Amino acid sequence: MDDRKAADATARAAHVVRLPGFVPDESIGLGDVVKRATSAAGVRPCGGCAERARRLNGWMAFTGRHGSS
C-alpha cells in the first residue's frame, strides 16, 4: 500500500485538450464525458462508475479556452 501512496503523490497533472467551439469555457474531464454519453445511451451507472470517472478525469480534461484551468 505504501507503493500506491507514493505513486499517487507523484501523479502527473491531467492532459488538457483545447476544443474551442465544442466545449464551453468551463473545463470537463474525460470521465464526465463518458458518464454523460453512457447516461444518454441509457446505461445505468454501477458501483465502479464513480471510480472510473475519477481516474479518467485525472488523466484528461477538455477545455474551450486557452489555458489549463
N, CA and C of each residue as an Amber inpcrd file, in Angstrom:
protein
   207
   0.8170000  -1.1830000   0.0000000   0.0000000   0.0000000   0.0000000
   0.8640000   1.2510000   0.0000000   2.0610000   1.1920000   0.5830000
   2.9570000   2.3370000   0.5970000   3.3900000   2.7150000  -0.8160000
   3.5600000   1.7130000  -1.7030000   3.9290000   1.9790000  -3.0840000
   2.8210000   2.7440000  -3.7970000   1.5920000   2.4000000  -3.4940000
   0.4630000   3.0780000  -4.1320000   0.3790000   4.5320000  -3.6860000
   0.6180000   4.7900000  -2.3940000   0.6100000   6.1640000  -1.8900000
   1.7190000   6.9770000  -2.5420000   2.8690000   6.3720000  -2.7300000
   3.9840000   7.0660000  -3.3750000   3.6420000   7.3770000  -4.8280000
   2.9820000   6.4430000  -5.5110000   2.5920000   6.6680000  -6.8950000
   1.5530000   7.7720000  -6.9950000   0.6130000   7.8190000  -6.0450000
  -0.3930000   8.8740000  -6.0470000   0.2410000  10.2350000  -5.7890000
   1.2490000  10.2850000  -4.9470000   1.9060000  11.5410000  -4.6110000
   2.6780000  12.1080000  -5.7990000   3.1680000  11.2290000  -6.6720000
   3.9340000  11.6790000  -7.8230000   3.0990000  11.6720000  -9.1010000
   1.7940000  11.6060000  -8.9680000   0.9150000  11.5790000 -10.1370000
   1.0420000  12.8690000 -10.9290000   0.9350000  12.7480000 -12.2300000
   1.0460000  13.9050000 -13.1190000  -0.2940000  14.6130000 -13.2250000
  -0.2330000  15.8580000 -13.6390000  -1.4500000  16.6250000 -13.8800000
  -2.1510000  16.0840000 -15.1240000  -3.4360000  16.3110000 -15.2130000
  -4.2160000  15.8250000 -16.3420000  -3.7670000  16.4960000 -17.6380000
  -3.8200000  15.7450000 -18.7290000  -3.5860000  16.3250000 -20.0510000
  -4.7710000  17.2300000 -20.3450000  -4.5200000  18.3990000 -20.8860000
  -5.5920000  19.3240000 -21.2080000  -5.6580000  19.4680000 -22.7170000
  -6.8400000  19.1970000 -23.2790000  -7.0720000  19.2970000 -24.7090000
  -8.0060000  20.4710000 -24.9390000  -7.5940000  21.3990000 -25.7710000
  -8.3980000  22.5830000 -26.0480000  -9.2800000  22.3150000 -27.2610000
 -10.6030000  22.4420000 -27.0870000 -11.5690000  22.2330000 -28.1590000
 -12.5010000  23.4410000 -28.2490000 -12.0190000  24.5800000 -28.7340000
 -12.8830000  25.7550000 -28.8060000 -14.0530000  25.5060000 -29.7490000
 -15.2120000  25.9570000 -29.3490000 -16.4070000  25.7630000 -30.1580000
 -17.1800000  24.5060000 -29.8060000 -16.5210000  23.5370000 -29.2110000
 -17.1760000  22.2900000 -28.8320000 -17.4160000  22.1850000 -27.3350000
 -16.5450000  22.8080000 -26.5540000 -16.6100000  22.7340000 -25.0960000
 -16.7630000  24.1450000 -24.5640000 -17.6610000  24.3600000 -23.6040000
 -17.7820000  25.7000000 -23.0140000 -16.5000000  26.1020000 -22.2990000
 -16.4430000  27.3390000 -21.8250000 -15.2330000  27.8390000 -21.1660000
 -14.8530000  27.0290000 -19.9390000 -15.8090000  26.4050000 -19.2950000
 -15.5270000  25.5730000 -18.1290000 -14.9560000  24.2330000 -18.5980000
 -13.8750000  23.7670000 -17.9680000 -13.2700000  22.5070000 -18.3870000
 -14.1150000  21.3250000 -17.9160000 -14.0010000  20.2220000 -18.6450000
 -14.7380000  18.9970000 -18.3170000 -13.7830000  17.8170000 -18.4620000
 -13.8150000  16.9090000 -17.5300000 -12.9310000  15.7550000 -17.5560000
 -13.4420000  14.6580000 -18.4630000 -12.5400000  13.8030000 -18.9020000
 -12.9000000  12.6830000 -19.7650000 -13.9020000  11.7590000 -19.0800000
 -13.7600000  11.5560000 -17.7800000 -14.7010000  10.7090000 -17.0450000
 -16.1150000  11.2640000 -17.0700000 -16.2380000  12.5980000 -16.9770000
 -17.5590000  13.2270000 -17.0470000 -18.1580000  13.0980000 -18.4380000
 -17.3260000  13.1590000 -19.4700000 -17.8100000  12.9770000 -20.8470000
 -18.3470000  11.5610000 -21.0300000 -17.5970000  10.5710000 -20.5370000
 -18.0430000   9.1770000 -20.6470000 -19.3300000   8.9730000 -19.8540000
 -19.4040000   9.5690000 -18.6690000 -20.6010000   9.4450000 -17.8340000
 -21.8280000  10.0100000 -18.5460000 -21.6800000  11.1690000 -19.1710000
 -22.8070000  11.7750000 -19.8950000 -23.2100000  10.9440000 -21.1040000
 -22.2180000  10.4270000 -21.8220000 -22.5220000   9.6350000 -23.0220000
 -23.2180000   8.3260000 -22.6560000 -22.7570000   7.6570000 -21.6110000
 -23.3860000   6.3970000 -21.2420000 -24.7850000   6.6300000 -20.6760000
 -24.9690000   7.7210000 -19.9410000 -26.3030000   8.0430000 -19.4260000
 -27.2640000   8.3490000 -20.5700000 -26.7810000   9.0800000 -21.5750000
 -27.6200000   9.4040000 -22.7300000 -27.9890000   8.1500000 -23.5180000
 -27.1120000   7.1440000 -23.4880000 -27.3760000   5.8880000 -24.1900000
 -28.2590000   4.9490000 -23.3700000 -28.5730000   5.3480000 -22.1340000
 -29.4550000   4.5400000 -21.3020000 -28.7480000   3.5300000 -20.4180000
 -27.4390000   3.6370000 -20.2720000 -26.6810000   2.7160000 -19.4250000
 -26.7690000   3.1970000 -17.9820000 -27.1850000   2.3190000 -17.1000000
 -27.2810000   2.6770000 -15.6860000 -25.9050000   2.5970000 -15.0450000
 -25.5720000   3.5850000 -14.1890000 -24.2560000   3.5600000 -13.5390000
 -24.1460000   2.4370000 -12.5160000 -22.9570000   1.8600000 -12.4220000
 -22.7020000   0.7920000 -11.4530000 -21.7940000   1.3290000 -10.3470000
 -21.3780000   0.4810000  -9.4620000 -20.5360000   0.8960000  -8.3510000
 -19.1630000   1.3970000  -8.7720000 -18.6270000   0.8790000  -9.8460000
 -17.2990000   1.2860000 -10.2910000 -17.2850000   2.5160000 -11.1800000
 -18.4560000   3.0020000 -11.5430000 -18.5330000   4.1390000 -12.4640000
 -17.9180000   5.4070000 -11.8840000 -18.1350000   5.6680000 -10.6150000
 -17.5770000   6.8750000  -9.9910000 -16.0570000   6.7990000  -9.9450000
 -15.5160000   5.6290000  -9.6500000 -14.0610000   5.4600000  -9.6240000
 -13.4860000   5.6170000 -11.0310000 -14.1410000   5.0340000 -12.0240000
 -13.6900000   5.1710000 -13.4080000 -13.6940000   6.6410000 -13.8180000
 -14.7640000   7.3490000 -13.5030000 -14.8650000   8.7670000 -13.8570000
 -13.7700000   9.5710000 -13.1640000 -13.5030000   9.2760000 -11.9020000
 -12.4640000   9.9970000 -11.1630000 -11.0970000   9.7930000 -11.7980000
 -10.7950000   8.5610000 -12.1550000  -9.4920000   8.2710000 -12.7600000
  -9.3640000   8.8900000 -14.1520000 -10.4060000   8.8150000 -14.9550000
 -10.3510000   9.4170000 -16.2840000 -10.2670000  10.9380000 -16.2080000
 -10.9540000  11.5370000 -15.2380000 -10.8700000  12.9860000 -15.0620000
  -9.4510000  13.4030000 -14.6920000  -8.7650000  12.5770000 -13.9260000
  -7.3910000  12.8710000 -13.5620000  -6.4140000  12.6740000 -14.7000000
  -6.8320000  11.9470000 -15.7180000  -5.9690000  11.6580000 -16.8420000
  -6.0880000  12.6870000 -17.9520000  -7.3200000  13.1440000 -18.2680000
  -7.5150000  14.0610000 -19.3810000  -8.6920000  14.9850000 -19.1240000
  -8.5470000  16.2330000 -19.5420000  -9.6180000  17.2180000 -19.4120000
  -9.7320000  17.9890000 -20.7190000 -10.9320000  18.4260000 -21.0350000
 -11.1990000  19.2170000 -22.2240000 -11.5900000  20.6170000 -21.7930000
 -11.1240000  21.6120000 -22.5310000 -11.4620000  22.9920000 -22.2300000
 -11.6980000  23.7390000 -23.5310000 -12.4840000  24.7910000 -23.4590000
 -12.7680000  25.5860000 -24.6450000 -11.9120000  26.8200000 -24.7350000
 -11.3000000  27.1950000 -23.6340000 -10.4820000  28.4050000 -23.6390000
  -9.0040000  28.0460000 -23.6540000  -8.2060000  29.0600000 -23.8900000
  -6.7580000  28.8730000 -23.8920000  -6.2700000  28.8050000 -22.4580000
  -5.5150000  27.8100000 -22.1020000  -5.0180000  27.6510000 -20.7440000
  -5.3780000  26.3040000 -20.1970000  -5.0610000  26.0840000 -18.9060000
  -5.2550000  24.7560000 -18.3180000  -6.0350000  24.7920000 -17.0310000
  -6.9960000  25.6540000 -16.8700000  -7.7980000  25.6360000 -15.6350000
  -9.1870000  25.3540000 -15.9480000
